């Protein structure tokens, strides 16, 4: 046998010298060469991207920083002589910043809004910090204590000495945060129930879930907001009139729940059948199986989809202005009619401030999502 192997036609007859190990190129230049200049097509795309950066960013930096006006008391500070390029009027944003944050909320009561923002930051931070101590207590705070305290704090309660502030005076970032928090908090549990209902073996529950999901996903959010604003009072007793802020909150929560249900349903379908069979084999009931085995795995799989729904919902809060709520974008538009600050760059400055606000929050959610993915190793590494 050894003779045949040594004389086989497919065996190397001469000794080959050992080659050195491959050199691993590292550093920024190696990364650029490997990712941006690895082929003629990549070189062309890199040059095109650099050209677009050259066209967009220098004028943007010049408008937002170099030629910008940072201080002033009225429009005169932001007006420039003919022939000169005008920059952003950040003095206008600074003058209207309080209105952008609080809307028309009673001036001497705005400390209550500041406390609400602090309570929100504590609750959100406690829930998002996975290694936070006593996270069970944090859940009780965020889902029970925080909503009650926030409602009493913002609305007022004469019995404890807090002046009543009608929701018609709320506006700006305050309304944007409230609508976002309510939509995000309620859409996840309602979406889970709808996803489970759509996969239920009970025909009535499955049909009701399918109808709700498809109807809500089949119409724009503006339609849902109009329906919530006009039709919600019809489902209540004649002597009850829902608050003008409560109506769009219900509409936003229901709309986001329908989209969340489809995201979670995709995660449930990705769980192997053996997980269900193994859970039932050890005697777990349906809800225990879902709570301990199935849902934790499904939610980890669809973390990017869940965060994508949250980001879309946060941006869609601007649509509540259609039903008369003064969110951040609506407050910016309201200040544009003030003749004290009417300049050619006022409108762009106000919208730029709103864009930066939404970008910071949305990009923050995206970064957190990627961090959670890395921690749970839900991404596929190649």
ABEGO torsion letter per residue (X at the ends): XAAAAAABAABBABBBBBBBBBBBBBEAAAAAAAAAAABAAAAAAAAAAAAAAAAAAAAAAAAAAAABBABEABAAAABBBBGBBBBBBAAAAAAAAAAAAAEABBAAAAAAAAAAAAAAAAAAAAAABAABBGAAAAAAAAAAAAAAAAAAAAAEBAAAGBBBBBAAABBEAAAAAAAAAAAAAAAAAAAAAAAAAAABABAAAAAAAAAAAAAAAABBAAAAAAAAAAAAAAABBAABBBBAAAAAAAAAAAAAAAAAAAAAAAAAAABBAAAAAAAAAAGBBAAAAAAAAAAAAAAAAAAAAAAAAAAAAAAAAAAAAAAGBBBAAAAAAAAAABAAABBAAAAAAAAAAAAAAAAAAAAAAAAAAAAAAAAAGABBBX
